[in-house]
Amino acid sequence: MRFTLNGAPRDGADGLTLGALLTELGLRVEALAVAKNGAVVPRAALVTTPIGEGDQIELVRAVGGG
């Protein structure tokens, strides 16, 4: 399956979920906002939200500062 991650094409296994993708990338859920096809996905739903062919996934890392 092919999808886009932060503007770059990426291949993934069928049935891949957002939670599994984050684990694969070594990213912590607490520090990210995740959007699928332009809609923010609640953290509680990441584990069960599948990524489909052609989906647009955006990961935004929270940064503190002032």
Secondary structure, DSSP 8 states (H G I E B T S, - for coil): -EEEETTEEEE--TT-BHHHHHHHHT--GGGEEEEETTEE--GGGTTT-B--TT-EEEEEE-----
